[in-house]
């Protein structure tokens, strides 16, 4: 089985009957992947980007494997002092918000361009846009599954640190790209990005999932993906 690991913090996730080592940020006994259920998220999706110029993002709904997905195309411009950024987020409906707040991990399929992206969880306890995020790599042209344990989410180094992520403060989630990962960061050159993402789900306990129709947890082999502990 392929695994997804969080560098430096020893968190390892594997599919099917392999132990799901990461537990929620509140501590407690470790869960197992085969004791959790993947439930798709829902709500209102929206784009976000810097306003320095040269940054664009277009999101188009697509169907992949019978599931709702998004084809995302954009460019990252020169973002000034803090760097350019673009992405899209989810304003979750009430059901999904409770699922995210109870999640052990967030999982999705992505066919990317070989570049690096972030997955962010927003919290109303954060006051300076330094929300909790994790970083992942894509494989150019290949579809891979990324599963990010909640314990792999950290604030960027520049943010005012508020300690651990308290799940009861979570308000939404999103995906994005940042100038510092593009070719020639700081050069002022516009850098393109493109990916397709689908099957965006959260791993929760069967008790929590009972309020929403579950979807099968993917067990087909997928390319190994590293979830990186790194500022964005």
N, C-alpha and C positions, 0 to 999 in steps of 0.2 A: 504494500500500500504506500502511496505517496503521502508525505506529511507536510505540514505547514508549521514553521517554527518562528518564534519571536527571539531574535538575536539578543544575547546578553542577559535575558531575564529567565531563561530556562523554561519558557512556556511552550509546550508542544501539543499540537492538535493532530489527531489522525482520524480517518473515517472508519465507519462500520464498527467492528468489535474492539478496536484498539482504544485504550483509555483516552478520554478527553481530559487532559491534566488540568487545564485552566478552569478555575471556578470563579464565581462572581467577585466583584471588588469588595464585597462585604465579608469575605472569608467563608469558612465552613468546609465541609467535605468536598472533595473533587467529584465532579460529575463525569459521566461516561457518554460518549457520542451516541451509543445505542440506547441510552436512557433519555435522550433529548429528542425534540421534534422540531423540524424546520417549518416555520410559518411565514408566508409571504407578507411583505409590508404593503401598506396602502395609505393614501392621503393625497395632498396637493404637492406636486413637484414644481420647482422653480429654479431659474438660473441665477448665478451671482458672478460678479467679476470686478476687477479693479477699474478705476476711472481715469487712469493715467494716459490712455490712448494706446492703440495697437492691439488691445486685447478684445477677442470676440469669442462667442460660444453659441452654437446652435444645437438644439436637442430635438431629435425626431423620434416619435414612437414607432417601434417595430415589433414584430412577433418573431420570437425565436423558440423553437421546440414547443410551440403552443403556449408560450408564456409572454407576458408583456415585457418588452425591453426598450432600451433607448440607444440610438446611434448618436454619438456626440462628436462634434467637429468644432475646432476652434483654434485660436492663436493666442500666444502669451506675448504681450508687449513689454516695453521697458517700464517696470513698475516703480521706479524711483527708489527711495530709501528702503522700503519694505519689500520690494520685488513685486512683479506682476503675478496675478492669480486669476483663475476662472474655474467654475464648477457648477454643479447643480445640487439642490438639496430637497429634502422631504419635510413638508409640514404635515406630520402624521395625523390621521384621524384618531379619535379617542381610543379605539380598539388597538391600533398599532402603537400608540404612545405607551399604553400599558404593557404591550409585548416587548417593546424596546427596553423599558425600565426593568423588565424581568429577565432580560436576555443574558445568556452565558457567552454568546458570540454572535457576530454578524457574518453572513455568508452570501456570496454572489458568484455568478459566472461572468467572465469578461474576455473579450477578444480585443487585444490592444495593439499598440504600435511599438512595443519594446521599451517604452518610457516608464517613468516612475509617477505614481499618483498617491493621493492621500484619501483615506476614509475618515471622516470627522463625525464625532458625536457632540452636539451642542448642549450646553448646560446653562441654566439661568443663574448659576452661581459665578459664571465667568463674566467679567465686566470690560475686558479689553480685547475681545475677539480672539483671545488665545485659547480656543476650545480644545478639547481632547481629541487626538487623532492618532492614527497609525499609518505607516507608509508601506506600499507594496509595489513590486515590479510586475510589468506585463511582458508577455512573450509575443514578439512581433508576428501577427497573423494567426496565432494559435489561441484556441479557447482554453482557458484554465479556470479552475475554481479557487477562489480565495476565501479562507475562513479566518476571521480575525477575532481572537478571544478578547473579551472586554478588558482583561488585565493587560492587554498589549497597547492600550490607549494612554497617551501621555500629552500633557500640554507642551507647546513649543518652548524652547529655552528663553525666548524673549518675553514670554507672558508672565504676568503676576501669578505665581504658583499658589493654588488653593488647596493643595493636598490631593488625596485620592478622589477619583470620580465617584460622586454620590449619585446612584442611578435614579433616585427620586427627583433629582433636579434636571434630568434630561428632557429636552424639548424637541429634539429632532436629530437628523443625520444628513450627511451629504458626501459627495465625492468631488475631487478637484485636482488641478495641476498648479505648480508653482514655478516661477521663473528660475529659481536657483537650480532646478533639475534639468532645465532645457539646455541645448547646446549653446555654448558661449554666453553664459549668464552675465548680465550687466553690459553686454555689447550694444544694446539698443536694437538688435535685430529681432524681427518678429519670428517666433518659433511656433510651428504648427503642432497640433496634437489631434488624435482621433481614436475612438474606441467604441465598442458596442458592449453593453452591459445588460444582464437579465437575471432572472431568478434571484432577486434581492430578498433575502429572508433573514429571520432571526432564529437562533436556537434557544428554545425554552423548554421547561419541564412539561410533561404530558398534562399536568393539572392546569397549567397556565394556557396551554394550547387548546384545551377543551372548549374554550369560548370561540375558537376560530377553526375553520377546516384546515387540517394539516396537509402538507405536501411531502412526498417522499424525500428523504435525505439522499443526495447523490452518492453513489458508491463506485461509479466508474472511475478508472484511473485518470488522474489529471496531473498536469505538469507541476512539479514542486514549486512552491512559492514561498519566499521569505517575507514575513511581516517585520519590518524594520523599526527598531526603537530609534527614532531620529527626528529632529526638529524640522519644521517646514516653514 
